[in-house]
Amino acid sequence: MHRRIDVPAAAELICANHKTDRRMLVAMRLRYSYRAYSDAGQRRALAQAFGCARVVWNDCLRTRKERHAAGLPYARSAELSRTHITEAKRTPERAWLADVSAVVLQQSLRDLDTAFTNFFDGLKGRRPKSGPPRYKSKKDTRQSIRVNSNAFCLRENGAVYVAKVGDLKVRWSRTLPAAPTSLTVVKDSAGRYFLSFVVETEPEHLPELDTDTGADLGLGHFAVLADGTKVDSPRFLRRAEKKLKRMQKSLSRKAKGSSNRAKARAEVARQYAKVADRRRDWLHKLSTDLIRDNQAIYVEDLAVKGLARTRLAKSVHDAGWSMFVAMLEYKAVKCGRYVGRVGRFEPTSQLCSACGIKDGPKPLSVREWTCRECGAVHDRDVNAARNIRAAGRADRLNASLSAGKTRTKVPAQRVEAGSPRKGQTTQAGIPAL
């Protein structure tokens, strides 16, 4: 089950006079997702809800774009709610908006407001830049609606009631730690339904340890740790390529617009969903093991977007480095651990981890080399992992000392979409005493 933190920071560190005072927020927001099963009538009701939420989103977005092009003031949410929801229900063209819950329509407008807020904050430098909101289509691979606690409830028999949809059967993989505050119903490209609950709960800090490690992420080995442990890359997409190639070839032979083509497309989507599920499950298990066994974990800030534009693009996407680091960061906040990112321009493959001499750049074909200063024989990846750990320790110490002198707060890494600025070290979690 996938979980993520919605709050920008779940803990903060205040250092003064080389003494650490940890002040944690009482609650943190987590997201729990479960597989849901629906009958034919519920699927029709959900499809109608997806369509109505999409229409409200597109109508409000179109109005704001037209007003911006005409030089008129920004359209407020209250005005859009009155014109495109309340009054639109009374018109023949939009009378069917009354067939779904009003909460679905209001939440769609709120999601649009959030998208605009994120876009404007990115332009002002308050958060990583993101593009402006775009129009939604019924052909999008992902359809979703969001409701608050007024439009759903949990039944005693384990079902989840959604307003004007009915009781949905849920496959509970684990119990919710608290009462959910909101619910998102998602339909993916494979036709599967998921219920995503947002829950406010307290962090579950693990006992502090004296161990830390550095992880060098790669393609030959997914991760090489500072202690010499090498984690092989499972390469889920590469292993499924033969079957996917056969299925996509069958899809290309089907006539466009036919029911057979729709069935073939669904088969391909289900196969891709299986690959993604296997990758996500494996990354969750690996990240959980690292968080449990180490108090601090240091990784390199890789330029994934740049590598994804090279001939290694398929292998880079198959590895899932960004997803893995994001899992480490939110689990570190939840469990009281520390995750630091080392700048991508650090010469981790050129430095000798034994004496610190810079031995110069080496081609990728060189997997083992001998230091010309101290004579130490290094495995390329293990040496890089040790240098990453050393650089992470130095950055962590400098950040703590700087926070102590300036009396400023060092927050946990924000769990948001986007990449940090190049060459800067980011951090997440709570450093140990």
N, C-alpha and C positions, 0 to 999 in steps of 0.2 A: 504494500500500500504506500502510495506516495504522500509525503507530508512536506509542507513548506511553511516558512514563517512569513506573515504578512506585514509585521511591524518593521520599521526601518532599523531599529536597534532594540535588542531585548535586554541589554545589560550595559553598564558603563564602568570605567575604571578611573579613579581619582588618586593620583600619587602626590605625596607631599613629604619632603624631608626623608626620602627613601623609604617611606612607610606606605603600604598599600591599604586603601580603604575601599572595599567593594560594596557598591550600592546597586542593587538589582531592582528592576521593575517587578512588581508583584505578579503581574500576569503577562502572558505572551499569547499571541494568536497563532494557532496551528490549523492546517487544513487536512482533513481526512476524507479520502475518496473510497467509494464502495461501488461494486457492480450492482446494477438494478435491472430488473426484468419486468416487462410490461406486456399486456395483452393488446389485441388489435385496436380496441376502443381507446385505450390510453395512448397508444402510439399516434392515433389520429389527433387526440387532444394535445399531445406534446408538439406535434408538427404544426398545429394551428398556433400554439403559444410561441414557438420559434418564429413563425412567420409574422405574427403581430408585433413581437418585440423588434424584429428586424425592420418592419415598416416604420415604427415610431422612431427608431434610430435614424433611418435614412431620411425621413421627413424633417426631423429636427436638424440633422446635419446639413441638409439642403438649404433650409431657411437661414442658418447661420452663415453658410458660404455665400448665399445671394446677398445677404445684408452686408457682409464684408466687402463684396465686389462693388456694391452700390455706395459704399462709404457711410453706411448707417451704423448706429451704435450696436454693440454686442447684444444678442438676444438672450435675455435672462431665462433661467429654468422655469420660473413661475409662469412667465408668458408662454413659453413653449408647451408647458403642461396644460395650460388652459386651451390653447388653440389646436394643438395636435393630439390631445388625448380627450379632454372633456368635451370640447365642441365638435371634435371630429367624429365622436360616437353618434352624434345626432344627424350626421350627413349620410346620404345614401351610399357614397363612395367608401366610407370608413365605418359603416354601421357594425360590421363584423368584429370590430375591436372590443365590443361589449361582450363577446363570447368567451373571452379569457379573463383571468384575474387582473384587476386593476393594479395589483402590486407588481406584476410582471412588466407592465407598461411603464410604471413609475421608475422601477429599477433600471430599465433600459435607458431612460433619460438620465438617470444618475450615473450610469456607466459612461455615457457620452460626456457628461460633465467631467468625470475623472480623466477621460482620455484627453480632453482639451487642457485640463489642468497640468497633466504630465507633459503635454506638448509645450505649453507656455513656460513651465519650469525648466524644461530642457533648453529653451532658447535663452533663458536668463542665467543658465549655469547652475541651477539649484539641484539638478539631477542629470544623469546621462541623457543625451539628446535622443529623441524619438520622433518619428514622422507624425504628421497630422492625422486625425481620424479619417478613415476611409469608409466608403459605402460597403454595406454587407450584401451578400448574394445568397440566394437559396441553394446555389451550387457550391458554396463553401464546404470544405471537408469537415468543419467543426461547427455545430449548432449548439447554442446554449441559452438558458434563461436563468435569472437569478431572482430569488425571493427572500424576504426576511421572515422572522418568526411569526408574523401575522398570517402567512399564507402556507405554512406547512407545520406538521406536528408528527411526533413519533408515536406509533401505536404500541399497545402492550404485546401484541402478537409479533412484533418485529417489523411490521410494514411501516412505510412512510407515506403519510397523506400529503398530497400537494393540491392546492385549491384548484377546482375545476379540471382536475386530471384524475384523481382517485388515489387509492392505496397502491403503492408500488412495492413489489417484493424486492428485498435487499439481501445481498449476500454479505453478512457481517463477518469480516475477517478479524475484527477486534472490537472491543467496546469503546464507545466514546468516553473520554475522561470527564466531560462536563456537558451541560446542555448546549446545543449549537445555537449560534446567533443568526446565521444565514445559511442558505442552501443554493447551490448551483447545479442545475440539471444539464448534463452534457451528453450530446450524441456525437460520436466520433465517425471517421470515414468508413469504418468497418460496420457501422450500424449498431454499435453497442451503446448502452446507456449507463451513465455513471452519476452518482450523487456525491457531490463534494460539499462537506460541512466545514464551516469555520467555527472553531472552538477556542475559548479563552481558558487557559490553564497556566499553572505555575511551572517554572523550569524544574527539571529533574536532574539535579547535579550529581555527577558520579564522584566517588572518592578521588582525591587528588593523587597523582602519580609523579614520579621523578623522571620519567622517560619522555623523550621527544624524538622526532625523526624528520628527515627530509625525504621528499618523494620526487623523483625525476620521471616525468610522464613521457611516454614515447609510443612508437608504433610496433617495433619488434617485441618489446615487453611493455605492457600497459603502464606499469609502475615499477621502479627500482628504488628500494628504500636504503637509508643510510647504513643499516646493519648488513647489507648485502642481499637481502631478500628480493627476489625477482618474481613479479606477478605477471604471468603470461596473459596476453591479450586474447580474449575469447573470439573476437571477430565474428559477431553474430550475423552481420549482413553478408560478409564474404562466404560464410558457410551456407547461407540460404540463397546465394546468387543463382545457382543452377536451377533450382525450383522456380525462383522468381522469373528467370529468363524464359522458361517454358510457359509459365502462366501469362506473362506479358505478350509473348508471341501469339498465344491463343486469343488474347484480348484484341490484338491488332487485326485479327482476321474477321472479327464480328462486324456486322453492318452497323453503322452509326445510327443511334436512335432505337435500336432493336432491344427487346427484353433480354436476349442472350448476351448482348454487350453489357447491359446493366448487371447481369449476374456475374459475368466474368470480371467486371470492374470491382464488384464487391469481394470476389475471391482474392484478387490481388491486394485489395485494401486489408483484408483479414490477415493475409500472410505478412504484410508489412507491420501490422499491429502486433503480431506474435514476435517479430524480430525486436521491435521497440520494447515490448514487455519483458523479454528475456534480458535485454541490455539494462533496462532500468532496475530489474530485480537484482542482477549481478552487481551493479554499481551501489545499490543500497547495502547489500551485504558487505562488500569490501569497505565502504566508507564507515559503516557501523563498527567493523572490527578495528579499523585504525583509530577511531575516536575512543573506543573502549580501552585500547592498549597504550595510548600515548596521551600525555598531558598537552603537548604542543605538536603541531604538524605544520611543516613549511613546504610550499609548492612554488613552482615557477609560474610567473604570470605570462602564459603563452599567448601569442597573437593568433588565436584560432581563426578569426575571420580572414587574416592574410594567408594562413596555410590552407584554408578552404578554397582559395582561388588558384592553387597550384595543381600539378598532376596527381598529388596525393589527396585530393579533396575527398574522394570516397572513403579512403582509409581514415582520414581525420574525422569525418562525420561518424563513421562507424565506431571510433574509439569513445566518443562522448566525454571528452575532457571537461568541457564547461559544465555539463550536468554533474560530473563527479565532484568538481571543486565546489559547486553550489551546495551539494549535499553535505560536504564536509563543513562548510561555513554555517549552515543553519543548525546542524547537529552539534557543532561546537558551542553555539549560543545556548542550545537547549540543555546540554550536558555539562556546561561549565568548563569547556576545553578552549584551546586557542588555535587558530588557523591563521597563518601569515603567508602573504604572497611576496615572493622575491622578484625584483625587477627583471624583465626579460633580457636586458642588456648586460646582466652580470655574466662575466666569463667563467661560468661554472665548469665548462669542459676544458678550459685552458689552465686552470689553477691546479697545483698539486695540493691535495688535501692534507698531506703530511707536513710539508715545509712552507707552503704558501707561495711558492715561486710560480710566476706566470710562464708557462712553457710554450705558449703560442697556439694559434689555431691549428686544428687538425681536421682532415676530411672525415666524412661519415664512415668511410671504409675502415678507419683505424678504430678498433674496438678495445684495444689494450695498448698501453704505452708505458714507458719507463721515464721517470723524472731525471733530467740530466743534472740536477743539483744534488738531490739526496739519494738517487738510485732506487726510489720506491716504484714498484710495479703496480699500476692502477688498471682496474677495469673501468672503461670510459663512463658507463652509466652509474656505477657505484660511487666513483669519484665525484661525479656531478651531484649525486644525491647528498653526499657529505658536504660539499661546498654550499649547496642550497640550505642545508641545516645550519651551517656556520653563518651564512649571510642572514638567515631568518633570526637567529639568536641576536646578532648585532643590531638589526633593525628593531627588534622588540625591546632590547635594552635601551637604545637611543630614544625610542618613543616614550618609554616609561620615565626616563630621566628628564626629557623635555617637558612632559606633562607635569612632573613634580616641580620644575622651576617656574613654569608659566601659570600654574594652577588651572590649566585647561583640561577639559574632559576628553578622553580617548574612547569614542563610541565603538560598538561592534560594527562589522561590515554590514551595509544595507543589503537586504535580500531583494533586489530589484533587477529588472531587465536592463541590460547594457553592460559595457565593459569599462573598467577603470581607466584613468588616463595612463598613457604610456610612460614607462620608466618610473612609476610611483608605486610604493609598497602599500598594499591594503591589508587589513587585518580583521579578524572576527573572533569572537569568543571572549572569555574571561581569563587573563593571565593568572597563573598560580601565584601564591604568596611567595 
